[in-house]
Amino acid sequence: MKFLYWFWSHFSPVNPNRIVFESSVGKRYEDSPRVIYEAMVNMYPDLEYIWVSRNNQPLQANPNTKIVRRLSFDYYRYLATSRYWINNQNFPTYLTKRRGTAYLQTWHGTPLKKMQHDQEVISGRKPGYLKRVTHAKNQWTALVSPSSYATKAFRSAFQYEGPVIEKGYPRNDLFFAEDVETTRQKIRKQLDIAPDKKVILYAPTFRDYEKSHGRFVLDNQLDFDEFEHQLGDDYVLLMREHVVVASKLQIPEAMSHNIINVSNYPSVQELMIASDMLITDYSSIMFDYLERVWIL
């Protein structure tokens, strides 16, 4: 497949109207790439939009958008011939962006934990990890940052010296919408949450050291029986696993009315709006949630 990308890069022209969007390595239709995409299809309907997916999920904004399976034949063809790339993680780290293509890296959170070059010990990664992500970083044309704090951390962790767009995360624009309360009630109804219930969103990050068969996992330590016993009458618990975690979350059927697995819900920002409280660890979601609380 790497050869296919090389072939099209050398023998096919760049299409100036073509844009490739990818979010969360194709697992979800979400985050800042989704917000940018949905805004662009309204402003520039005549451009050619490509959305990368692992499961061909339907898109809400534009039925004419081409949905391309990640790492497929067409995936490499469109990457090789597109004028723009937009992603919140990285495209395959072995790819080299051709001249004539611009790459907007939105990233996916405000860094609290140490990342990449700032880590003293790197665990849970295959040999050559820093070399691979450094090559991927060298493809970026510009990086989106939510704050001066994040910009400083990004430049250090990624060893990035290129342009930074320090204007906040597009994904959080939802918090500023005039109909945010309507959105809140709509989401709660969609999740079948009773109006008198308070909602706790539990959203931890992944751990580099928790892996099984080469994939990240989450060892759930929550006592569902105790939650149901002490808080079940008044609260609903939303369980949100990190996108890189290979989900093995099992919620007892008898508790499904009060404990809901929302790991595949398309927008964590909507879940933040629907909730009354966040429980997390060192996940960057805390920064987004503080912005949500401040706005509301």
C-alpha positions in Angstrom: 0.0 0.0 0.0 2.9 2.3 0.7 3.9 1.8 -2.9 0.5 2.9 -4.1 0.8 6.2 -2.3 4.3 6.7 -3.9 2.9 5.8 -7.3 0.0 8.3 -7.2 2.2 10.9 -5.7 4.6 10.8 -8.6 2.2 10.1 -11.5 -1.1 11.9 -10.6 -1.6 15.6 -10.1 -2.9 17.2 -7.0 -6.6 18.0 -7.1 -6.9 21.6 -5.8 -10.5 21.1 -4.7 -10.0 17.8 -2.8 -9.9 17.6 1.0 -9.3 14.5 3.1 -10.7 14.4 6.7 -9.8 11.8 9.3 -10.6 11.7 13.0 -9.5 9.2 15.7 -7.7 7.0 13.2 -11.0 6.5 11.4 -12.9 5.1 14.3 -15.3 8.0 14.9 -17.0 10.8 13.1 -16.1 13.4 15.7 -13.9 16.1 17.1 -12.5 19.2 15.4 -12.2 17.6 12.0 -15.9 16.9 12.0 -16.7 20.5 13.0 -14.4 21.9 10.3 -15.9 19.5 7.8 -19.5 20.4 8.6 -18.7 24.1 8.4 -16.9 23.8 5.1 -19.6 21.8 3.3 -22.0 24.6 4.1 -19.6 27.4 3.0 -18.0 25.6 0.0 -20.4 22.9 -1.2 -18.6 22.5 -4.6 -15.4 21.1 -3.1 -14.7 17.4 -3.1 -14.8 16.0 0.4 -13.3 12.7 1.5 -14.0 11.3 5.0 -11.9 8.4 6.3 -13.7 5.7 8.2 -13.1 2.2 9.5 -16.8 1.2 9.5 -18.4 3.4 6.7 -20.5 5.3 9.2 -23.0 7.7 7.6 -22.2 11.4 7.6 -24.8 14.0 8.5 -23.6 17.0 6.6 -23.2 16.1 3.0 -24.5 12.9 1.3 -22.1 13.5 -1.6 -19.0 13.1 0.5 -17.0 10.1 -0.4 -16.5 7.7 2.6 -13.2 5.9 2.2 -12.1 2.9 4.3 -8.8 3.6 6.2 -5.7 1.9 4.7 -7.7 0.9 1.6 -6.7 1.3 -2.0 -8.6 4.5 -2.3 -7.3 5.8 1.0 -3.8 6.1 -0.4 -5.0 7.4 -3.8 -7.0 10.3 -2.2 -4.2 11.2 0.2 -1.7 11.3 -2.6 -3.9 13.6 -4.8 -5.6 15.9 -2.3 -4.8 19.6 -1.8 -5.6 19.4 1.9 -5.3 16.9 4.8 -7.1 17.5 8.1 -6.6 15.1 11.1 -6.7 15.1 14.9 -4.1 12.4 15.2 -1.7 11.2 12.5 -2.0 9.7 9.1 0.2 6.6 8.7 3.6 7.7 10.0 5.5 6.3 7.0 3.8 8.7 4.6 5.6 11.8 3.3 3.3 14.7 2.3 3.9 15.8 -1.3 4.5 19.3 -2.4 1.2 21.0 -3.2 -0.6 19.4 -0.2 -1.2 21.3 3.0 -1.8 19.4 6.3 -3.8 20.9 9.2 -3.2 19.1 12.4 -6.0 19.8 15.0 -4.7 17.5 17.7 -7.2 16.2 20.2 -6.7 17.7 23.6 -4.8 20.0 26.0 -1.7 18.1 27.2 -1.5 17.5 31.0 0.5 14.3 30.8 3.9 14.2 29.2 4.0 13.1 25.5 6.5 11.9 23.0 9.9 13.8 23.4 9.0 15.0 26.9 8.7 11.5 28.3 11.6 10.2 30.3 10.5 6.6 29.8 8.4 5.4 26.8 6.4 2.3 27.5 3.8 0.4 25.5 5.2 1.5 22.1 7.1 -0.4 19.4 10.8 0.4 18.8 11.3 3.4 16.7 8.3 5.2 18.1 9.9 8.6 18.4 11.4 8.4 14.9 8.0 7.6 13.5 6.0 10.3 15.2 8.7 12.9 14.4 8.4 12.1 10.7 4.7 12.4 11.0 5.0 15.8 12.7 7.3 17.0 10.0 4.4 16.7 7.5 2.2 19.2 9.4 1.7 22.6 7.7 0.0 24.1 10.8 -1.1 23.0 14.2 -4.3 24.1 16.0 -3.9 25.0 19.7 -6.5 25.9 22.3 -4.2 28.1 24.5 -0.8 29.5 25.1 -0.2 26.7 27.7 -1.0 24.0 25.1 1.2 25.7 22.5 4.2 25.6 24.8 3.6 22.0 25.6 3.0 21.0 22.0 6.2 22.7 20.8 8.2 20.9 23.5 6.6 17.4 23.2 6.4 17.3 19.4 9.6 19.4 18.9 7.4 21.4 16.5 8.6 24.8 15.2 5.9 25.4 12.6 2.9 27.7 12.5 0.3 27.4 15.3 -3.3 28.6 15.1 -4.0 29.5 18.7 -7.7 30.1 18.4 -9.3 27.3 20.6 -10.6 23.9 19.5 -13.3 24.0 16.9 -15.0 21.0 18.6 -15.8 23.2 21.6 -17.7 25.8 19.6 -20.8 23.8 20.5 -20.6 25.2 24.1 -21.1 28.7 22.7 -24.2 27.9 20.7 -27.4 29.8 21.5 -29.4 26.6 21.6 -27.0 24.7 23.9 -29.8 24.0 26.5 -32.0 22.6 23.7 -29.1 20.4 22.7 -28.7 19.2 26.3 -32.3 18.1 26.6 -32.2 16.5 23.2 -29.2 14.3 24.1 -30.6 13.3 27.5 -33.8 12.3 25.8 -31.9 10.3 23.2 -30.0 8.5 25.9 -33.3 7.8 27.7 -32.3 9.7 30.8 -35.1 10.8 33.1 -35.5 14.5 33.6 -35.0 14.3 37.4 -31.7 12.4 37.2 -28.3 13.9 37.5 -25.7 12.7 35.1 -22.1 11.7 35.8 -19.7 11.4 32.8 -16.8 9.0 33.5 -14.1 9.5 30.9 -10.5 8.4 31.8 -7.6 8.4 29.3 -5.7 5.3 28.3 -2.5 4.0 30.0 0.6 3.1 28.0 1.3 0.2 30.4 -2.2 -1.4 30.1 -2.0 -3.5 26.9 -3.3 -6.9 25.8 -2.3 -8.6 22.6 -0.7 -5.4 21.4 -3.7 -3.2 22.0 -4.5 -0.7 24.8 -7.1 -1.9 27.3 -8.9 -0.3 30.3 -9.0 -2.2 33.5 -12.3 -1.0 34.9 -12.1 -0.6 38.7 -15.6 0.8 39.2 -17.9 -1.1 41.4 -21.2 -1.1 39.5 -23.1 -2.8 42.3 -22.0 -0.1 44.8 -22.9 2.7 42.4 -26.4 1.2 41.9 -26.8 0.8 45.7 -25.7 4.3 46.8 -26.4 6.5 43.8 -28.8 4.6 41.5 -31.9 6.4 42.6 -30.6 9.8 41.7 -27.8 9.5 39.2 -27.0 8.1 35.8 -23.4 7.1 35.0 -22.1 7.5 31.4 -19.0 5.4 30.7 -16.8 6.8 28.0 -13.7 4.8 27.1 -10.7 6.4 25.2 -10.8 5.9 21.4 -7.6 3.8 21.4 -8.9 1.3 24.0 -10.0 -2.1 22.8 -13.4 -2.1 24.5 -14.3 -5.0 26.8 -16.6 -3.0 28.9 -19.5 -5.2 30.1 -22.4 -3.5 31.9 -24.9 -5.8 33.7 -28.3 -5.8 31.9 -30.1 -5.0 35.2 -28.1 -1.8 35.5 -28.3 -0.6 31.9 -31.0 2.0 32.9 -28.5 3.8 35.2 -25.1 2.9 33.7 -24.7 3.5 30.0 -21.8 2.7 27.7 -21.3 5.8 25.5 -17.9 4.9 24.2 -19.3 4.9 20.6 -21.3 8.1 21.0 -20.1 10.3 18.2 -19.5 13.6 20.2 -18.0 13.7 23.6 -18.7 17.5 23.6 -22.4 16.6 23.5 -22.0 14.2 26.4 -20.3 17.0 28.4 -23.3 19.2 27.7 -25.7 16.5 28.8 -23.8 15.8 32.0 -23.8 17.5 35.4 -20.4 16.2 36.6 -17.2 14.8 35.1 -15.0 12.1 36.7 -11.6 11.7 35.0 -7.9 11.2 35.7 -5.2 13.0 33.8 -7.2 13.1 30.6 -7.3 16.4 28.8 -11.1 16.3 28.8 -10.9 18.2 32.1 -9.9 21.3 30.2 -12.8 21.0 27.8 -15.2 20.4 30.6 -14.0 23.5 32.5 -14.7 25.5 29.4 -18.2 23.9 29.2 -18.9 24.7 32.9 -17.6 28.3 32.5 -19.9 28.9 29.5 -23.0 27.4 31.1 
